[in-house]
């Protein structure tokens, strides 16, 4: 448990954080109220030069990884190898 954040909701927390990043990078005014994060109406900048935002690559090995890549339109996947 890094930073005293529970491991159990890591997927939901990651989904919410991805939504926030995309809003911050693409919207002039950002407002977000979620289960884990909250941003009052804010102007956040500067915005990335790349449009609509910087390339996003996911590096994980969960059962939901490909669903998350498709849902959030990631640019690719960084394969994770684990020893078994």
Secondary structure, 3 states (H helix, E strand, C coil): CHHHCCCCCHHHHHHHHHHHHHHHHHCCEEEEECCCCEEEEEECCCCCCCCCCCCCEECCCCCCHHHHHHHCCCCEECCCCCCC
